[in-house]
Amino acid sequence: MRKTDDGDNSPLRRWMWLRRLLVASLGASLIWAWITPADAVEVFRGAALPQNFLWLAMAVGTAFLQGHSADHATASRGQFLCAVGLVAWLATGATLAGAENNPRTAWLGFWHVLALGAWYYTASRLVAMDRSLATGLCLLLVAAGCGLAAYGLYQLQVVLPSLQEQFEQDPDGMLASINQFAPEGSPERARYRARLYSPEPYATFALANSLAVALSIPLLLVIGALGKRLQRMLAATAARGHASPGDRWQAAGDLPPPCREESEQSPADGGRRQPDGGGRPMLDRCLVPMGGALVGGTILWCWLETRSRGAWLAVLTALVLVPILSRWWMGKPGHGPAVPATRAAAWHWWTGPLIVLLMLGGILMIVRSDELVLREAPKSLAFRIEYWIATSQMIADYGWRGVGLGNFQNYYPHYKSATASEEIADPHNWILDWMVSLSVIAAGGLLGWLAGKWVALQRCLDSETSPRQLPTPSLATEQTAKSTVGEAALQGERWLWQGALGGGALILIGTFLLRGADLPAHAVAWLGGGLGGWVLRSWRADLARFPSLVMALVAVAIALLAAGSWQAPGIALPFLAVLAVVAQPVAEPPTAARRQSWLAPRHAAIAWTAMLGAFLGQCWYPVTRCWGLLQKAEVETNLEQCRRYLEAAQRADPWEAEVVARQAMLAVHVALQVSSSRFEAAADHAVAQLDRWTQWEDAAYGTWQAAGEHSFRLAARAQMLRLTTDRWLEHTQRYYRAAIRRYPTNVRLHAQLAVVAAVRGDWPLFERHAEEARRLSDLTPHDDRKLATQLLWFPMASPATWSLTPMAEGFYKAEPLLDALRKMNNGQAPRERTPRERESPPKASATTIRFD
């Protein structure tokens, strides 16, 4: 017979170690997401693999803990079947996406999405079991946001000026240190220089827009807390002298007296209240608001410096829209204590407009100092509209199954407008991203899930219980917590913070040892985050207010309609944490929950355990083993041993196309080293390996472009050995043609194909693609896309009459190279070659350049 929860052998006490570990892991995972916030591209290359493992393991532990808790997660048969169907559909989409792309990329995205769901499941269940975690999570979000802001400001004032000075002194050495090939005059160097001299901070993120979205959540939580404090002060001032302290709290629209903070129930002065009715010493009551304003000002400063117009619009929209809908300042009629029609209550309407005006003033100051922020806004919107139009065309072609997570950038160039700015990795709209990556059906399921959370929240608001108590539990005293979960109650906030600090420190040390980290910047960030959390520790209940949390959700949802990727952990985890706090269901008696639940806790534990096992077998073990073998092959100098390592890597992970790419490059390298008698056989094998690689990643134009460059090297080697070159040039031309079919608006590809055609003596093809490159160059408004900034690959030996100087080994400026080739045609009218002439090597003539 099971003993009561108050007994020493109660299940809750026996499983306390697991509960503490899960809460600590929750805090550590949040800090991890900010220390190394992998962007979408890095996620699909496997950078988030350790985090995915942790999140799935946390879900397994949470599911087992659920079986020993009175707060069981309820799920109907329909909900369970919908979840299983959605997972099956995502797995099918990942399988189909692998037919034209790297199969491993789609599966890494599949497991990342499931791991995000596992993290949300853990956070929501732990919050349901221990409501003090709600306030702890909000305080942790604000503290981490303050740390990120401090990092960004330090970066803006110290790191970026130092990097700019280093770049001016030795640009080539700096680029070589980060393994980036960008010779002088190349568009890659121009883009790197533009970002280096950009005035926006990005902290640990890849882009300033991502940082702005992440900072929007703590910014709105602090604004909500400051607004509530201002309301409370005005209400207390109006009620002073003719109402009890408890009535003042209710008149201010705050929680009822039993739910107030412990510091307000037990004043620090031993129970003696100050003459003004306050519950804390005068110095404390003055310093804390000043510290809160300082924390909010730090976050606001960095948020403004990001110059993210989308984040600005999203936050201002949330500040105006949510309080009006929820009637934050005046209270919702029929719910909670009535708000007296006093002069102080009327002043509550000025809180929101005042905050909006202050933020608008800050934005205008930034705009005034940098007119490009406002002047470039229409262009930025026009670019995004181009992204969305191209994405809608992709959805029309692939919407039923999706292109697979991580494969958007492979298909987008085919639909890209000639005037669009770049080859983006995501559509800059999280709803379109769901539709094009996961399929319209999967996107509908996920949007339906979010809609269900919103409906549940509305039911909570429409219930007879005060909405401020259910979705936003305040800080409970130790006695209240014990009466809720028994004598072995866990102080969730304490373990949450211990996990965040201890786990975060271990992760930072590991990051520094593995790939390095800016320790001074991290020191500033940890100092700012620690001070922010300590200063606002008494604001926990105010940070977890219902309107502030909903404003944060709305702001992120709006910002992600025009910026960033929803899969990035640094954005996804804070959003899911806020959602886990807000979307708590109405509490039900434990017996009723067990009776109505179809999915028992043991079923959830079995499901999550099966997912963790599948992740380890299908993803973790093959990927990590393959990575290890690829690293050995990269540093191996013996070509035969390198080949063995690559074969072992392919056996370890048969779905990784990177192994096939390395095998093709190795075959090309061998062909470039052999003698003339063995060259043709080695070159044929290299071309066969290149064809195999292009079949593995057929959708990506970059694969075909790289194959063309390698084939061009083979032609240059044949020229050096005084062998015929047309055989390899024909393969080069075939690869570049395929690349152009996948990216028809690429200026460089058309110019590159024109060069190959000129070397083969196919002057009609040369003129056609040279003219197309010129036409596309005239269309684009972006300097780094114009023909004048492109560098073309030309490894062949130049004619004796050639006076061109390469910008780097084998790379020439596009316009001078095309002009030189056109002049070497001797001005004769081009003639279309017959099929028989195309099959045989071109003969030397007045219209053929003699390269060999």
Disulfide bonds with the S-S distance in Angstrom:
none
